[in-house]
Amino acid sequence: MDETMATGGESPYPEMIRNLPEVEIPLPGIRGRLLQGERRQAVFFEIEEGTQIPPHSHCAQWGIMVEGRISLTIGGRTRVYEKGDRYFIPDGVVHSATFPTKAHVIDVFEDPARYKPKA
Amino acid sequence: MDETMATGGESPYPEMIRNLPEVEIPLPGIRGRLLQGERRQAVFFEIEEGTQIPPHSHCAQWGIMVEGRISLTIGGRTRVYEKGDRYFIPDGVVHSATFPTKAHVIDVFEDPARYKPKA
């Protein structure tokens, strides 16, 4: 178990979210906890400063910033998102992100199989 | 189906959230869409201006403001919450709320049976 998310010393997420199953992510610097529904899934992400997410696309995704900042490029347009800002990434639209600060963000994915819990 | 949430003309939630099952709520002025997990549930609320939620208590609840304002009293302490603000209501602590504006808020409930979908 990851210590930061386990102790929650600096986490904006309460224990009841931090103890959800962790998702399998192939990129360093990103951790997420999974609320798995039948038709959708929500992931409570914690992302380290300096993390880079290369361009990719998938099912529709909606997110809300909890803490920190994300520089997010959606379909060629870049904007910085902060606390409380929301974004929507339509199905199939290429997007990428960089993290000028440590960030926490909640994402909802249209495809309930977008992320899987760690084995 | 509720027209406002169906058309989404003014909703901060995308279609993929607005078409989740609506929860059963006995109070007027409150609607919610349910992301039901095995261990937790998330509800995407839309609450009309002037709505009042009387004092009550239940399982632990964590929320984040999406839009609008809530005057929330938790255990006797009142604070106004706005876009991006978060709150945590521990298990069993009495809380109540009033809504000086229309508001949207996402709540995560520790008890996955706190809300049920409308029959």
gemmi code that builds the backbone of each chain (N, CA, C; Angstrom):
import gemmi

chains = {
    "A": [
        ("MET", (0.844, -1.209, 0.000), (0.000, 0.000, 0.000), (0.874, 1.253, 0.000)),
        ("ASP", (0.427, 2.248, -0.713), (1.184, 3.495, -0.760), (1.030, 4.249, 0.554)),
        ("GLU", (2.158, 4.677, 1.098), (2.109, 5.275, 2.439), (1.398, 6.616, 2.477)),
        ("THR", (1.655, 7.458, 1.457), (1.039, 8.782, 1.453), (-0.481, 8.674, 1.472)),
        ("MET", (-1.011, 7.812, 0.597), (-2.462, 7.687, 0.538), (-2.988, 6.917, 1.745)),
        ("ALA", (-2.128, 6.102, 2.349), (-2.578, 5.332, 3.504), (-2.698, 6.222, 4.735)),
        ("THR", (-1.682, 7.050, 4.942), (-1.709, 7.898, 6.124), (-2.594, 9.120, 5.900)),
        ("GLY", (-2.601, 9.602, 4.653), (-3.466, 10.729, 4.347), (-3.040, 12.021, 4.988)),
        ("GLY", (-1.781, 12.095, 5.393), (-1.302, 13.285, 6.091), (-1.579, 14.564, 5.323)),
        ("GLU", (-1.396, 14.528, 4.024), (-1.618, 15.731, 3.222), (-2.731, 15.519, 2.216)),
        ("SER", (-3.424, 14.417, 2.292), (-4.422, 14.120, 1.273), (-5.724, 14.873, 1.508)),
        ("PRO", (-6.300, 15.402, 0.436), (-7.638, 15.999, 0.579), (-8.725, 14.932, 0.648)),
        ("TYR", (-8.365, 13.692, 0.368), (-9.361, 12.617, 0.386), (-9.451, 11.995, 1.779)),
        ("PRO", (-10.655, 11.705, 2.238), (-10.792, 11.048, 3.542), (-10.431, 9.559, 3.433)),
        ("GLU", (-10.261, 8.959, 4.581), (-9.909, 7.538, 4.673), (-10.834, 6.660, 3.831)),
        ("MET", (-12.129, 6.975, 3.822), (-13.092, 6.109, 3.100), (-12.874, 6.138, 1.586)),
        ("ILE", (-12.145, 7.147, 1.100), (-11.771, 7.160, -0.321), (-10.369, 6.575, -0.486)),
        ("ARG", (-9.471, 6.926, 0.443), (-8.091, 6.435, 0.344), (-8.014, 4.919, 0.474)),
        ("ASN", (-9.025, 4.297, 1.075), (-8.954, 2.838, 1.200), (-9.752, 2.095, 0.131)),
        ("LEU", (-10.171, 2.810, -0.897), (-10.745, 2.124, -2.065), (-9.621, 1.417, -2.827)),
        ("PRO", (-9.967, 0.465, -3.692), (-8.932, -0.250, -4.453), (-8.108, 0.711, -5.314)),
        ("GLU", (-6.801, 0.477, -5.370), (-5.920, 1.298, -6.200), (-6.009, 0.807, -7.648)),
        ("VAL", (-5.972, 1.747, -8.600), (-6.048, 1.346, -10.012), (-4.667, 1.048, -10.575)),
        ("GLU", (-4.664, 0.208, -11.576), (-3.451, -0.154, -12.315), (-3.173, 0.951, -13.318)),
        ("ILE", (-2.009, 1.629, -13.200), (-1.635, 2.707, -14.118), (-0.196, 2.503, -14.558)),
        ("PRO", (0.057, 2.517, -15.861), (1.407, 2.232, -16.347), (2.358, 3.424, -16.256)),
        ("LEU", (1.860, 4.606, -15.867), (2.700, 5.808, -15.807), (3.174, 6.077, -14.384)),
        ("PRO", (4.450, 6.515, -14.219), (4.926, 6.870, -12.882), (4.316, 8.194, -12.422)),
        ("GLY", (4.197, 8.361, -11.126), (3.750, 9.640, -10.578), (2.249, 9.768, -10.430)),
        ("ILE", (1.509, 8.768, -10.832), (0.052, 8.830, -10.763), (-0.483, 7.652, -9.967)),
        ("ARG", (-1.347, 7.975, -9.012), (-2.064, 6.918, -8.281), (-3.536, 7.270, -8.299)),
        ("GLY", (-4.372, 6.255, -8.226), (-5.799, 6.516, -8.219), (-6.548, 5.468, -7.428)),
        ("ARG", (-7.638, 5.906, -6.831), (-8.520, 4.997, -6.085), (-9.841, 4.900, -6.819)),
        ("LEU", (-10.359, 3.687, -6.893), (-11.454, 3.374, -7.808), (-12.799, 3.207, -7.123)),
        ("LEU", (-13.785, 3.975, -7.608), (-15.178, 3.726, -7.246), (-15.823, 3.150, -8.499)),
        ("GLN", (-16.005, 1.828, -8.486), (-16.430, 1.110, -9.685), (-17.939, 0.954, -9.730)),
        ("GLY", (-18.569, 1.563, -10.719), (-19.991, 1.377, -10.912), (-20.266, 0.418, -12.054)),
        ("GLU", (-21.549, 0.162, -12.254), (-21.939, -0.767, -13.310), (-21.764, -0.116, -14.683)),
        ("ARG", (-22.130, 1.176, -14.773), (-22.098, 1.852, -16.073), (-20.993, 2.901, -16.195)),
        ("ARG", (-20.449, 3.327, -15.076), (-19.396, 4.345, -15.065), (-18.384, 3.970, -14.002)),
        ("GLN", (-17.234, 4.651, -14.033), (-16.317, 4.530, -12.901), (-15.790, 5.920, -12.564)),
        ("ALA", (-15.527, 6.145, -11.284), (-14.882, 7.374, -10.830), (-13.532, 6.993, -10.249)),
        ("VAL", (-12.521, 7.812, -10.562), (-11.183, 7.579, -10.018), (-10.724, 8.844, -9.297)),
        ("PHE", (-10.283, 8.668, -8.070), (-9.785, 9.763, -7.239), (-8.265, 9.762, -7.368)),
        ("PHE", (-7.755, 10.664, -8.226), (-6.335, 10.653, -8.560), (-5.515, 11.529, -7.626)),
        ("GLU", (-4.254, 11.105, -7.466), (-3.228, 11.892, -6.779), (-2.020, 11.856, -7.700)),
        ("ILE", (-1.561, 13.039, -8.152), (-0.534, 13.086, -9.188), (0.627, 13.963, -8.723)),
        ("GLU", (1.823, 13.436, -8.857), (3.007, 14.162, -8.383), (3.365, 15.319, -9.306)),
        ("GLU", (3.913, 16.376, -8.723), (4.437, 17.502, -9.483), (5.441, 17.011, -10.518)),
        ("GLY", (5.344, 17.561, -11.728), (6.286, 17.209, -12.788), (5.862, 16.019, -13.635)),
        ("THR", (4.773, 15.374, -13.252), (4.285, 14.220, -14.031), (3.846, 14.675, -15.418)),
        ("GLN", (4.101, 13.836, -16.411), (3.661, 14.137, -17.770), (2.802, 12.989, -18.294)),
        ("ILE", (1.654, 13.335, -18.817), (0.798, 12.325, -19.448), (0.819, 12.587, -20.952)),
        ("PRO", (1.397, 11.671, -21.723), (1.524, 11.890, -23.172), (0.170, 11.845, -23.871)),
        ("PRO", (0.111, 12.381, -25.101), (-1.159, 12.400, -25.836), (-1.765, 11.002, -25.970)),
        ("HIS", (-3.051, 10.907, -25.715), (-3.761, 9.638, -25.848), (-5.247, 9.951, -25.991)),
        ("SER", (-6.028, 8.951, -26.302), (-7.484, 9.133, -26.371), (-8.187, 7.851, -25.970)),
        ("HIS", (-9.427, 7.999, -25.567), (-10.234, 6.860, -25.098), (-11.668, 7.323, -24.975)),
        ("CYS", (-12.443, 6.665, -24.150), (-13.844, 7.016, -23.904), (-13.964, 8.419, -23.299)),
        ("ALA", (-15.186, 8.936, -23.267), (-15.419, 10.264, -22.692), (-15.015, 10.301, -21.213)),
        ("GLN", (-14.502, 11.455, -20.808), (-13.979, 11.648, -19.454), (-14.378, 13.035, -18.966)),
        ("TRP", (-14.876, 13.097, -17.728), (-15.204, 14.377, -17.101), (-14.439, 14.468, -15.804)),
        ("GLY", (-13.833, 15.623, -15.534), (-13.037, 15.744, -14.317), (-13.288, 17.027, -13.572)),
        ("ILE", (-13.014, 16.984, -12.286), (-13.064, 18.184, -11.448), (-11.800, 18.241, -10.590)),
        ("MET", (-11.157, 19.418, -10.601), (-9.925, 19.608, -9.834), (-10.245, 19.738, -8.348)),
        ("VAL", (-9.542, 18.969, -7.557), (-9.716, 19.031, -6.110), (-8.662, 19.958, -5.497)),
        ("GLU", (-7.433, 19.790, -5.941), (-6.326, 20.594, -5.418), (-5.198, 20.622, -6.430)),
        ("GLY", (-4.393, 21.701, -6.421), (-3.243, 21.785, -7.321), (-3.629, 22.300, -8.692)),
        ("ARG", (-2.704, 22.152, -9.643), (-2.930, 22.662, -10.995), (-2.562, 21.627, -12.046)),
        ("ILE", (-3.348, 21.618, -13.132), (-3.071, 20.776, -14.296), (-3.044, 21.670, -15.519)),
        ("SER", (-2.023, 21.471, -16.352), (-2.044, 22.086, -17.677), (-2.502, 20.997, -18.643)),
        ("LEU", (-3.724, 21.180, -19.129), (-4.378, 20.119, -19.899), (-4.609, 20.587, -21.330)),
        ("THR", (-4.195, 19.758, -22.267), (-4.406, 20.059, -23.681), (-5.447, 19.085, -24.227)),
        ("ILE", (-6.584, 19.648, -24.653), (-7.681, 18.823, -25.176), (-7.909, 19.223, -26.624)),
        ("GLY", (-7.672, 18.279, -27.532), (-7.885, 18.577, -28.946), (-7.105, 19.800, -29.416)),
        ("GLY", (-5.879, 19.951, -28.911), (-5.003, 21.028, -29.376), (-5.112, 22.332, -28.600)),
        ("ARG", (-6.065, 22.423, -27.676), (-6.243, 23.661, -26.903), (-5.768, 23.432, -25.471)),
        ("THR", (-4.850, 24.305, -25.014), (-4.259, 24.125, -23.687), (-4.818, 25.135, -22.697)),
        ("ARG", (-5.135, 24.651, -21.502), (-5.620, 25.536, -20.440), (-5.156, 24.990, -19.094)),
        ("VAL", (-4.919, 25.902, -18.163), (-4.547, 25.479, -16.812), (-5.813, 25.411, -15.957)),
        ("TYR", (-5.963, 24.304, -15.258), (-7.138, 24.075, -14.415), (-6.703, 24.054, -12.954)),
        ("GLU", (-7.518, 24.718, -12.123), (-7.228, 24.807, -10.693), (-8.443, 24.350, -9.886)),
        ("LYS", (-8.307, 24.453, -8.577), (-9.348, 24.019, -7.633), (-10.775, 24.337, -8.112)),
        ("GLY", (-11.563, 23.310, -8.245), (-12.968, 23.476, -8.596), (-13.244, 23.559, -10.087)),
        ("ASP", (-12.187, 23.742, -10.902), (-12.397, 23.787, -12.359), (-12.754, 22.401, -12.884)),
        ("ARG", (-13.563, 22.401, -13.936), (-14.007, 21.148, -14.531), (-13.591, 21.101, -15.998)),
        ("TYR", (-13.474, 19.892, -16.495), (-13.200, 19.732, -17.930), (-13.947, 18.518, -18.446)),
        ("PHE", (-14.198, 18.546, -19.741), (-14.844, 17.399, -20.387), (-14.037, 17.038, -21.625)),
        ("ILE", (-13.697, 15.773, -21.741), (-12.933, 15.277, -22.887), (-13.831, 14.296, -23.637)),
        ("PRO", (-14.329, 14.694, -24.807), (-15.250, 13.801, -25.528), (-14.558, 12.508, -25.973)),
        ("ASP", (-15.351, 11.506, -26.187), (-14.900, 10.217, -26.678), (-13.966, 10.395, -27.886)),
        ("GLY", (-12.762, 9.843, -27.806), (-11.855, 9.821, -28.951), (-11.009, 11.066, -29.155)),
        ("VAL", (-11.204, 12.115, -28.363), (-10.424, 13.352, -28.547), (-9.062, 13.221, -27.847)),
        ("VAL", (-7.999, 13.526, -28.615), (-6.641, 13.392, -28.078), (-6.398, 14.443, -27.004)),
        ("HIS", (-5.809, 14.010, -25.900), (-5.485, 14.940, -24.817), (-4.181, 14.535, -24.143)),
        ("SER", (-3.555, 15.523, -23.502), (-2.308, 15.304, -22.775), (-2.289, 16.271, -21.596)),
        ("ALA", (-1.376, 16.023, -20.654), (-1.358, 16.873, -19.463), (0.031, 16.950, -18.862)),
        ("THR", (0.320, 18.101, -18.245), (1.501, 18.239, -17.407), (1.045, 18.820, -16.073)),
        ("PHE", (1.880, 18.624, -15.062), (1.477, 18.992, -13.699), (2.506, 19.922, -13.064)),
        ("PRO", (2.243, 21.233, -13.119), (3.166, 22.200, -12.521), (3.207, 22.113, -11.002)),
        ("THR", (2.207, 21.477, -10.403), (2.198, 21.230, -8.953), (1.664, 19.812, -8.738)),
        ("LYS", (1.835, 19.337, -7.546), (1.120, 18.120, -7.154), (-0.367, 18.400, -7.296)),
        ("ALA", (-1.125, 17.418, -7.725), (-2.540, 17.675, -7.986), (-3.406, 16.504, -7.547)),
        ("HIS", (-4.631, 16.857, -7.181), (-5.667, 15.852, -6.911), (-6.845, 16.174, -7.814)),
        ("VAL", (-7.344, 15.167, -8.478), (-8.458, 15.376, -9.407), (-9.345, 14.135, -9.418)),
        ("ILE", (-10.639, 14.384, -9.506), (-11.599, 13.282, -9.617), (-12.044, 13.199, -11.071)),
        ("ASP", (-11.906, 12.015, -11.666), (-12.369, 11.814, -13.040), (-13.470, 10.773, -13.081)),
        ("VAL", (-14.462, 11.038, -13.918), (-15.506, 10.055, -14.185), (-15.341, 9.594, -15.630)),
        ("PHE", (-15.322, 8.286, -15.822), (-15.127, 7.716, -17.149), (-16.406, 7.044, -17.627)),
        ("GLU", (-16.731, 7.342, -18.890), (-17.939, 6.751, -19.469), (-17.804, 5.226, -19.573)),
        ("ASP", (-16.624, 4.775, -19.923), (-16.365, 3.337, -20.031), (-16.028, 2.788, -18.647)),
        ("PRO", (-16.888, 1.931, -18.079), (-16.630, 1.432, -16.721), (-15.418, 0.515, -16.636)),
        ("ALA", (-14.802, 0.185, -17.793), (-13.622, -0.682, -17.784), (-12.353, 0.088, -18.161)),
        ("ARG", (-12.427, 1.430, -18.139), (-11.246, 2.234, -18.499), (-10.067, 1.877, -17.592)),
        ("TYR", (-10.281, 1.856, -16.308), (-9.224, 1.453, -15.357), (-9.629, 0.186, -14.618)),
        ("LYS", (-8.616, -0.595, -14.302), (-8.869, -1.820, -13.550), (-8.137, -1.756, -12.211)),
        ("PRO", (-8.681, -2.401, -11.197), (-7.970, -2.414, -9.916), (-6.673, -3.205, -10.041)),
        ("LYS", (-5.686, -2.810, -9.268), (-4.412, -3.547, -9.232), (-4.661, -4.992, -8.818)),
        ("ALA", (-3.927, -5.868, -9.480), (-4.088, -7.305, -9.166), (-3.590, -7.574, -7.753)),
    ],
    "B": [
        ("MET", (-38.572, 11.346, -16.444), (-37.216, 11.924, -16.348), (-37.293, 13.439, -16.159)),
        ("ASP", (-36.397, 13.941, -15.350), (-36.375, 15.381, -15.108), (-35.804, 16.115, -16.317)),
        ("GLU", (-36.507, 17.132, -16.763), (-36.106, 17.791, -18.008), (-34.797, 18.560, -17.896)),
        ("THR", (-34.628, 19.254, -16.761), (-33.410, 20.050, -16.613), (-32.175, 19.167, -16.700)),
        ("MET", (-32.216, 18.052, -15.965), (-31.050, 17.176, -15.971), (-30.944, 16.417, -17.297)),
        ("ALA", (-32.064, 16.239, -17.979), (-32.023, 15.512, -19.250), (-31.409, 16.373, -20.344)),
        ("THR", (-31.844, 17.629, -20.409), (-31.317, 18.479, -21.473), (-29.940, 19.014, -21.110)),
        ("GLY", (-29.729, 19.244, -19.818), (-28.411, 19.690, -19.398), (-28.061, 21.079, -19.843)),
        ("GLY", (-29.085, 21.858, -20.182), (-28.819, 23.191, -20.688), (-27.926, 24.012, -19.778)),
        ("GLU", (-28.156, 23.921, -18.482), (-27.352, 24.700, -17.542), (-26.556, 23.800, -16.608)),
        ("SER", (-26.552, 22.519, -16.868), (-25.915, 21.603, -15.931), (-24.405, 21.564, -16.112)),
        ("PRO", (-23.659, 21.556, -14.994), (-22.214, 21.351, -15.112), (-21.855, 19.890, -15.356)),
        ("TYR", (-22.836, 19.015, -15.222), (-22.563, 17.588, -15.421), (-22.775, 17.189, -16.884)),
        ("PRO", (-21.904, 16.364, -17.413), (-22.084, 15.905, -18.796), (-23.187, 14.850, -18.881)),
        ("GLU", (-23.610, 14.580, -20.077), (-24.659, 13.589, -20.346), (-24.384, 12.246, -19.658)),
        ("MET", (-23.134, 11.823, -19.656), (-22.809, 10.499, -19.091), (-23.034, 10.445, -17.574)),
        ("ILE", (-23.114, 11.608, -16.933), (-23.490, 11.643, -15.511), (-24.993, 11.884, -15.379)),
        ("ARG", (-25.526, 12.771, -16.219), (-26.957, 13.087, -16.134), (-27.840, 11.889, -16.452)),
        ("ASN", (-27.292, 10.903, -17.162), (-28.129, 9.738, -17.469), (-27.901, 8.546, -16.533)),
        ("LEU", (-27.198, 8.792, -15.436), (-27.117, 7.765, -14.395), (-28.476, 7.672, -13.683)),
        ("PRO", (-28.733, 6.590, -12.962), (-30.019, 6.453, -12.261), (-30.228, 7.579, -11.251)),
        ("GLU", (-31.461, 8.066, -11.182), (-31.786, 9.120, -10.220), (-32.035, 8.479, -8.848)),
        ("VAL", (-31.592, 9.170, -7.785), (-31.803, 8.614, -6.447), (-33.147, 9.037, -5.871)),
        ("GLU", (-33.639, 8.198, -4.987), (-34.879, 8.461, -4.259), (-34.573, 9.407, -3.106)),
        ("ILE", (-35.177, 10.604, -3.111), (-34.948, 11.582, -2.041), (-36.296, 12.129, -1.586)),
        ("PRO", (-36.553, 12.099, -0.267), (-37.867, 12.530, 0.227), (-38.017, 14.051, 0.314)),
        ("LEU", (-36.951, 14.816, 0.082), (-37.022, 16.273, 0.214), (-37.220, 16.937, -1.149)),
        ("PRO", (-38.051, 18.002, -1.194), (-38.227, 18.718, -2.459), (-36.980, 19.560, -2.773)),
        ("GLY", (-36.737, 19.814, -4.059), (-35.651, 20.707, -4.456), (-34.306, 20.040, -4.628)),
        ("ILE", (-34.245, 18.741, -4.387), (-32.966, 18.027, -4.495), (-33.104, 16.859, -5.471)),
        ("ARG", (-32.186, 16.786, -6.405), (-32.118, 15.633, -7.286), (-30.687, 15.116, -7.278)),
        ("GLY", (-30.520, 13.831, -7.521), (-29.169, 13.283, -7.542), (-29.070, 12.114, -8.493)),
        ("ARG", (-27.903, 11.966, -9.064), (-27.609, 10.840, -9.960), (-26.575, 9.954, -9.287)),
        ("LEU", (-26.802, 8.649, -9.378), (-26.075, 7.688, -8.548), (-25.006, 6.913, -9.311)),
        ("LEU", (-23.775, 6.973, -8.768), (-22.719, 6.063, -9.211), (-22.530, 5.071, -8.068)),
        ("GLN", (-23.091, 3.887, -8.255), (-23.162, 2.899, -7.178), (-21.970, 1.958, -7.216)),
        ("GLY", (-21.150, 1.999, -6.173), (-20.051, 1.050, -6.074), (-20.370, -0.036, -5.084)),
        ("GLU", (-19.436, -0.968, -4.951), (-19.652, -2.088, -4.039), (-19.499, -1.640, -2.588)),
        ("ARG", (-18.511, -0.756, -2.348), (-18.213, -0.343, -0.966), (-18.595, 1.097, -0.665)),
        ("ARG", (-18.771, 1.896, -1.711), (-19.118, 3.311, -1.547), (-20.135, 3.673, -2.623)),
        ("GLN", (-20.746, 4.861, -2.455), (-21.535, 5.392, -3.549), (-21.229, 6.879, -3.684)),
        ("ALA", (-21.286, 7.371, -4.922), (-21.149, 8.797, -5.184), (-22.473, 9.277, -5.757)),
        ("VAL", (-22.896, 10.469, -5.303), (-24.132, 11.057, -5.816), (-23.820, 12.454, -6.343)),
        ("PHE", (-24.245, 12.709, -7.578), (-24.049, 13.993, -8.236), (-25.340, 14.794, -8.047)),
        ("PHE", (-25.309, 15.696, -7.074), (-26.524, 16.412, -6.682), (-26.707, 17.707, -7.471)),
        ("GLU", (-27.995, 18.033, -7.634), (-28.410, 19.337, -8.172), (-29.486, 19.833, -7.215)),
        ("ILE", (-29.267, 21.003, -6.603), (-30.149, 21.468, -5.531), (-30.638, 22.880, -5.834)),
        ("GLU", (-31.925, 23.063, -5.722), (-32.530, 24.361, -6.051), (-32.252, 25.402, -4.972)),
        ("GLU", (-32.131, 26.647, -5.400), (-31.992, 27.776, -4.481), (-33.130, 27.763, -3.472)),
        ("GLY", (-32.806, 28.022, -2.209), (-33.825, 28.090, -1.167), (-34.133, 26.759, -0.504)),
        ("THR", (-33.545, 25.687, -0.997), (-33.777, 24.366, -0.392), (-33.216, 24.331, 1.031)),
        ("GLN", (-33.928, 23.640, 1.896), (-33.444, 23.481, 3.272), (-33.360, 21.998, 3.616)),
        ("ILE", (-32.226, 21.587, 4.129), (-32.060, 20.210, 4.589), (-31.998, 20.260, 6.109)),
        ("PRO", (-33.005, 19.690, 6.785), (-33.044, 19.764, 8.254), (-31.948, 18.903, 8.882)),
        ("PRO", (-31.657, 19.164, 10.168), (-30.600, 18.407, 10.855), (-30.840, 16.902, 10.784)),
        ("HIS", (-29.796, 16.171, 10.472), (-29.877, 14.707, 10.415), (-28.464, 14.152, 10.541)),
        ("SER", (-28.352, 12.853, 10.685), (-27.027, 12.223, 10.721), (-27.112, 10.836, 10.132)),
        ("HIS", (-25.963, 10.345, 9.698), (-25.876, 9.021, 9.055), (-24.406, 8.658, 8.945)),
        ("CYS", (-24.087, 7.794, 8.012), (-22.708, 7.371, 7.759), (-21.835, 8.553, 7.347)),
        ("ALA", (-20.519, 8.342, 7.329), (-19.585, 9.402, 6.922), (-19.841, 9.837, 5.479)),
        ("GLN", (-19.643, 11.122, 5.244), (-19.938, 11.744, 3.943), (-18.844, 12.754, 3.622)),
        ("TRP", (-18.348, 12.685, 2.386), (-17.350, 13.665, 1.921), (-17.900, 14.313, 0.674)),
        ("GLY", (-17.804, 15.645, 0.584), (-18.360, 16.313, -0.579), (-17.436, 17.361, -1.156)),
        ("ILE", (-17.633, 17.646, -2.430), (-16.918, 18.729, -3.101), (-17.922, 19.562, -3.892)),
        ("MET", (-17.837, 20.877, -3.718), (-18.743, 21.802, -4.401), (-18.351, 21.934, -5.869)),
        ("VAL", (-19.322, 21.762, -6.725), (-19.093, 21.912, -8.160), (-19.460, 23.328, -8.607)),
        ("GLU", (-20.610, 23.788, -8.138), (-21.092, 25.119, -8.512), (-22.072, 25.620, -7.460)),
        ("GLY", (-22.173, 26.937, -7.296), (-23.119, 27.510, -6.355), (-22.573, 27.559, -4.945)),
        ("ARG", (-23.478, 27.822, -3.992), (-23.067, 27.954, -2.594), (-23.968, 27.148, -1.674)),
        ("ILE", (-23.351, 26.588, -0.628), (-24.071, 25.881, 0.425), (-23.671, 26.481, 1.761)),
        ("SER", (-24.658, 26.758, 2.602), (-24.372, 27.087, 3.997), (-24.602, 25.814, 4.792)),
        ("LEU", (-23.498, 25.238, 5.251), (-23.533, 23.902, 5.840), (-23.142, 23.987, 7.311)),
        ("THR", (-23.973, 23.395, 8.153), (-23.681, 23.342, 9.587), (-23.340, 21.904, 9.955)),
        ("ILE", (-22.112, 21.718, 10.421), (-21.638, 20.376, 10.782), (-21.271, 20.402, 12.267)),
        ("GLY", (-22.017, 19.632, 13.046), (-21.722, 19.569, 14.477), (-21.774, 20.938, 15.143)),
        ("GLY", (-22.686, 21.795, 14.698), (-22.872, 23.097, 15.335), (-22.051, 24.228, 14.735)),
        ("ARG", (-21.167, 23.931, 13.789), (-20.315, 24.962, 13.183), (-20.782, 25.211, 11.746)),
        ("THR", (-21.081, 26.485, 11.436), (-21.630, 26.822, 10.121), (-20.572, 27.492, 9.252)),
        ("ARG", (-20.522, 27.086, 7.993), (-19.597, 27.697, 7.039), (-20.245, 27.672, 5.670)),
        ("VAL", (-19.912, 28.674, 4.852), (-20.401, 28.687, 3.469), (-19.342, 28.058, 2.573)),
        ("TYR", (-19.783, 27.145, 1.736), (-18.886, 26.434, 0.818), (-19.209, 26.840, -0.613)),
        ("GLU", (-18.134, 27.062, -1.385), (-18.272, 27.469, -2.780), (-17.467, 26.546, -3.683)),
        ("LYS", (-17.476, 26.864, -4.960), (-16.779, 26.066, -5.987), (-15.429, 25.502, -5.516)),
        ("GLY", (-15.311, 24.200, -5.560), (-14.052, 23.542, -5.232), (-13.842, 23.277, -3.755)),
        ("ASP", (-14.666, 23.885, -2.889), (-14.519, 23.642, -1.446), (-14.978, 22.223, -1.112)),
        ("ARG", (-14.334, 21.675, -0.096), (-14.660, 20.311, 0.312), (-15.099, 20.307, 1.776)),
        ("TYR", (-15.862, 19.282, 2.116), (-16.229, 19.114, 3.520), (-16.265, 17.637, 3.838)),
        ("PHE", (-16.097, 17.346, 5.119), (-16.181, 15.966, 5.590), (-17.104, 15.934, 6.795)),
        ("ILE", (-18.072, 15.044, 6.757), (-19.020, 14.882, 7.861), (-18.809, 13.485, 8.432)),
        ("PRO", (-18.210, 13.402, 9.623), (-17.951, 12.072, 10.189), (-19.249, 11.320, 10.489)),
        ("ASP", (-19.124, 10.015, 10.549), (-20.222, 9.119, 10.892), (-20.952, 9.608, 12.143)),
        ("GLY", (-22.249, 9.820, 12.028), (-23.071, 10.132, 13.198), (-23.133, 11.597, 13.600)),
        ("VAL", (-22.373, 12.472, 12.937), (-22.372, 13.893, 13.313), (-23.572, 14.611, 12.665)),
        ("VAL", (-24.341, 15.327, 13.497), (-25.534, 16.012, 13.004), (-25.142, 17.157, 12.081)),
        ("HIS", (-25.816, 17.263, 10.953), (-25.541, 18.345, 10.004), (-26.838, 18.784, 9.339)),
        ("SER", (-26.820, 20.043, 8.865), (-27.962, 20.609, 8.163), (-27.425, 21.580, 7.121)),
        ("ALA", (-28.287, 21.986, 6.181), (-27.801, 22.859, 5.114), (-28.913, 23.746, 4.584)),
        ("THR", (-28.506, 24.947, 4.134), (-29.404, 25.800, 3.369), (-28.664, 26.216, 2.105)),
        ("PHE", (-29.438, 26.625, 1.095), (-28.857, 26.888, -0.216), (-29.207, 28.298, -0.687)),
        ("PRO", (-28.282, 29.246, -0.476), (-28.517, 30.630, -0.904), (-28.534, 30.778, -2.426)),
        ("THR", (-28.006, 29.786, -3.144), (-28.078, 29.759, -4.611), (-28.380, 28.327, -5.028)),
        ("LYS", (-28.751, 28.167, -6.274), (-28.777, 26.813, -6.844), (-27.372, 26.234, -6.706)),
        ("ALA", (-27.270, 24.963, -6.444), (-25.947, 24.383, -6.207), (-25.818, 22.995, -6.827)),
        ("HIS", (-24.595, 22.672, -7.180), (-24.242, 21.319, -7.621), (-23.103, 20.841, -6.732)),
        ("VAL", (-23.243, 19.642, -6.218), (-22.235, 19.105, -5.315), (-22.143, 17.597, -5.498)),
        ("ILE", (-20.932, 17.088, -5.420), (-20.713, 15.641, -5.490), (-20.436, 15.152, -4.080)),
        ("ASP", (-21.207, 14.158, -3.638), (-20.978, 13.567, -2.322), (-20.614, 12.094, -2.461)),
        ("VAL", (-19.661, 11.684, -1.620), (-19.306, 10.267, -1.527), (-19.750, 9.795, -0.152)),
        ("PHE", (-20.485, 8.688, -0.129), (-21.003, 8.143, 1.127), (-20.295, 6.833, 1.467)),
        ("GLU", (-19.905, 6.747, 2.739), (-19.219, 5.531, 3.190), (-20.151, 4.320, 3.089)),
        ("ASP", (-21.411, 4.524, 3.423), (-22.399, 3.443, 3.355), (-22.932, 3.349, 1.922)),
        ("PRO", (-22.643, 2.254, 1.218), (-23.084, 2.150, -0.180), (-24.593, 2.037, -0.333)),
        ("ALA", (-25.322, 1.944, 0.784), (-26.790, 1.863, 0.712), (-27.459, 3.132, 1.235)),
        ("ARG", (-26.675, 4.218, 1.385), (-27.257, 5.478, 1.887), (-28.418, 5.933, 0.992)),
        ("TYR", (-28.195, 5.954, -0.297), (-29.260, 6.304, -1.242), (-29.574, 5.119, -2.144)),
        ("LYS", (-30.828, 5.067, -2.538), (-31.257, 4.000, -3.448), (-31.786, 4.624, -4.733)),
        ("PRO", (-31.637, 3.914, -5.838), (-32.198, 4.460, -7.082), (-33.717, 4.479, -7.021)),
        ("LYS", (-34.316, 5.450, -7.718), (-35.778, 5.517, -7.793), (-36.332, 4.231, -8.387)),
        ("ALA", (-37.439, 3.776, -7.836), (-38.047, 2.543, -8.339), (-38.580, 2.784, -9.745)),
    ],
}
model = gemmi.Model(1)
for chain_id, residues in chains.items():
    chain = gemmi.Chain(chain_id)
    for i, (resn, *xyz) in enumerate(residues, 1):
        res = gemmi.Residue()
        res.name, res.seqid = resn, gemmi.SeqId(i, " ")
        for name, pos in zip(("N", "CA", "C"), xyz):
            atom = gemmi.Atom()
            atom.name, atom.element = name, gemmi.Element(name[0])
            atom.pos, atom.b_iso = gemmi.Position(*pos), 0.0
            res.add_atom(atom)
        chain.add_residue(res)
    model.add_chain(chain)
structure = gemmi.Structure()
structure.add_model(model)
structure.setup_entities()
